[in-house]
Amino acid sequence: MKRLAMRIDGELFKIVEGKVRITMQPNNYVWIPINTKNKHYQEYSKGRASELLITDTKVCLTFVVREEKKPLGDRLVAQDLNFKSVDSTKALLRTQPVLISADTQTLKEIVRIQNDFSRRRRALQRHVKNTQKRIAKKLRETRGRQRNRVKDALHKLSTRIVKENPDTSFIFEDLKGMRKTSEGAKKSKKLRMYLNRWPYKMYQSMVEYKSDNRTVYVSPRGTSSKCPVCGGRLEHPEWAMSRCVKCGVDYGRNRLASLAILCRGLRLCGQPFAVSADASWQQMRNEYLYPHSRPDALGAGWTDAASAPNVDVYSKIHV
């Protein structure tokens, strides 16, 4: 007599209040109680549930348990994840933290993949003359190909960043629930679309398991509204600009946010960091300025001609 057995991936079930919730369809679940009196359950449940095995006689849960916590690296890299770029601030941990550098990694390849497949799906919905079932099948296929292409690009990016930063702990924002709590997403359909296809959690998890050092998560609240240099309030005359009302400086919004994330991570690690009093900040300050405010940057002092009135374009560019 053959026995039936089924393995369920960790993405399709969740442990909720001593029960396993298995997703059958959207908003349709099957609940299985757990024997919490098992002598190993309390220890194993501290890990991550990775797989569920169901046979005709029993249900087995598999957990991934890390016996030793990863150590904190000698360097820290704080990253601000955006739709089109990953902005980083790097610091060296000594008796007092020292800023090393700031850089920007482009995500244009991932943006291109997402936009291309989005256009394909719209074309299918407009032009394919076939049954609804046929169109739905084609849409599922394009979504699957898009997911695989994006995942491959993120694997290459995360592998390269981890290899370029050995003995490093990464600091990220804890963006869990951001899609539901974002005020802008509630008002803008386009912003909701970008948030839904923004693979920030996939990138964070890839870096976390590929790195040999601990990954630190900080609260994202206020990283773009409070200046990490002087503590003043930040305004945003342009989307990519952060203007501090206290020190009167125009910073690049994303790089300044990565500096704020670094400061929060250092506080969690027990090494508070005063940016304005640090000598390394004075050497790196120009790397955080808004490009139009940097005398050595391409297009310094220019105004965005696309948003300026036509009659003023010439005079604003040549002032």
N, C-alpha and C positions, 0 to 999 in steps of 0.2 A: 504494500500500500504506500503510495507516494504521499508525502507531507507537503502542504502548501507553505510557502515562505515569501515574505516581501520585505524589501529594504526601502526605507524612506529617508531621503536626504534631509539634512538639518534645516534647509530653507522652507520645508513644507510642514514642520511641526514646531511647537513651542511649549515650554513648561509653564503652566499658570496655576498657582495655588495648589500644588501637589497633584496636578493632573496634566496629562499630555494632550494638547490640542492639535489635532491633525486637520489640515486644510484639504477639503474635498473639492470645493468650488469657492469662488469669491463669496464671503459671508456665510459659508456652509461648512461646519466643523463637526468632527467626531471627537468625543472626549473619552480618555482612558485613565482611570485612577492609577496612581503610582504607590507601590509599597514603600512608604517612607520609613518603615521600621527596619528595613534592611541595614545591616551593620555598616555597610560601606556607602550608603546613600549620602549621608551628610558630608562626607569627605569628597566624594566624586561630584556632587552637585555644585561644588565651588568652581568646577571647570566648565567648559563649553560643551553643550550637547551637540554631537556631530552626526549621529545616525540612529535610526530606530529600526529594529528588526522585529517583524511580526510573523509568528508561525501559528499553526492551529492549536498549539498548547500554551504558548507563552509570548510575552512581549519583553524585548531586551533593549535597554537604553545604553548607548555608547557615549562616553564623555572623554574630552581631551583635557587632561590635567597636566599642568606644568609644575613640576616639583620645586624648581628653584626660580625665583624671580630674576628677570634680566637685570643686569647692573646698569647704573647710570654711566653714560659715556663721558669721556674727557672733553667732548665738544657738544654743543647744542645747535640745532638748526630749527628755527621757528618758521613755519610756512603758512602763508595766507593763500587759500585756494580760491581762485576766481574762475569765471566762465572761460576766459581766454589765456590765463597765465597762472603760474605758481610763483609767488614772490617769497624770497627767503632772506632771513637775517641769521648770520652765523656768529657764534661766540665761543670762546675758549674758557673752560672752567679752570681757574687757579684759586689762589687765596681770595682774589676778587675777579669776577668775570670780566673778560675783555672782548669787545666787538672785533670780529675779523673782517667780514665782508658782507655785502648784500648783492643779490643777483635775482634775475627773473628768467624762468623757464617758460617758453611758449607752449600753448596747447592748441596751436592752429591746426595741427593734423587731426586732432579729435573733433574740433569744431567743424572742420571740413567734412569729416565722415558723417557727423550728425546732420549737417545741413543737406548733404547730398541725399541721404536716405529719406530725410523729411520731404524733399522735393519729389523723390520717386513715389512715396506713398500718396502725396497729393495728386500726382499725375494718374496713379492707378484709380483713385477714387473718382477722378473727373472723366477719364477716357475709356476705362475698361468696360465693354458692354458684355456683361456676363452675369450669372446668378450671384446673389449676395454671398453664398457659401464659397464660390470661387474667389471672389475679391478678398474675403476674410482670410482664406488660405494664403494668398499672395502677400497680404499685409503681415501675417505672422512670419512668413519667410523673410521678408525685408527686415522686420524687427530682430529676428534671430541673427541675421548676417551683420546688422549694425552692432548688436551687442557683442558679437565675437570680434569684430574689427576694433571696437573701442577697448575691449578687454585686452587685446593683444598690444595696442598702443600704450595702455597704462602699464602693462607688464614691462615693456621695454623702458618706459620712462622711470618707473620706480626702481628697476634693477640698476639702471645707470646712476640714479641719484644716490642709492645706497652704496654702490661701489665707489663713487667719487667722495663719499663722506664716511670713511672707516672710523670705528670707535666713536660713533656719534649717536646721541639721543635726539629724536625728532619731537617737536612740539606742534600739536595741532589744536584747532578749535573743536570743541565737542558740539557738533552741529546736529545732534539727534533731535528730531521733531521740528527742524527748522521749516520744512515745507508747510507744516500745519500752523505754526506760530507766526510766520512772517506776515506783517501787516501789508507790505507791498504786494505779496502774492495773492492776498484776498481781493485786491482791487484790480490787478493787472493780469489778464489772461496770458499775455506774452511772457511775463516774468514767471508765472506758474509753469509754463511750458519749459523754460530754461532750467528751472529748479528741478523739474521732474526728470530731465535727462542729464542733469549734472552729476557725474559719477564720483562725487567727493569721497563717499564712504568706501567705495571699492579701492580707490587710490590709497586712502589711509590704511586700510587693512593689509594691502600688499606691502607697503613700506613697513608696517608693524611686524609682520611675520618674516620678512626678509632681513630685517636689521637684527644684529646680535645684541643690541642694547634696548633699554626700556624706552617706550614711547609715552609721552606725557600729553594729557588732554586738559585744556583750560576752558573756562567759560568764554563764549564769544560776545557776551553783552558788553557794549561800550568800546570795543576795540577800534571802531571808526568814529567815535564821538568824543573821546577824551585823549588829549595829546600825551603820549608817553614821555615826552621830553620835559615839559613844564607842568603838566596836569591841567592845562587850560582847555576850554571848549573848542571843538573843531567844527568849522563850517565847510560846506562843499559847494562853492560857486560853480564848479564843473564836476562831472561825475568822477574823473580820475584825480581830482585835486582835493587836498585837505588843508584848509587855512586855519591856523591857530590864532584865535582872537587875543590871546595873551602875549605870545612872543611875535606875532605878526609875520609869520613865515609861511610860505606856500610849499607844502610837501606833496610828494606822490602818494596818493591815497593807499595803494596796496602795499607798498614797501613800508610805510609808516605803520600800517596795521600789523605787518609781520614783526616789527620792533615791539609793538604793544603785546603781541602774543609771547615774544621772548621774555619780556619783563614779567609777565604773569607766570610763565613756566619757571623762571628763576626763583620767584617767591615760593612756588610750590616745592621746589627743591631746597628751600632753606637758604637761598642766597639772594636776598633783595638787591636790586640793581638801580642806582640813581644815574639816569642817562646823562643829564646835563652836567654832572660833576665828573664824568668819566673822560679821561684824556683820549681814549680811542674813538669816542663819539665825535670829538672835534676834528679828527682826521677823516672820518667817514661821512660827515654831515652832508656834503654835497651829493652823495649817492642817494640821499633820501629826498632831495629837493624836487619839486615839480619840474619836469623837463624844460618848460618855458621860462622857469626862473633861474636855470643854470646857465651861466655865461658860456660854458664850453659845450653845451648840448646843441644838437642840430635843431634849427628852428627856434632858438632862444629869443624870447621877447615877442614872438609872433602871436597873433590872435587867431582862433579857429575861423578861417575864412568862410567855411561852410555855414556857420551859424551867424555870420555878420551880415548886415544889410549890404546890398550890392553897391551902393554909392560909397560905402566906407571901406570896401575891401582893399583898394590900392593904398589908401592913406594908412590903414591899420597895419598892413604888412610892412610898409616902408618907414614906419616911425622909428 
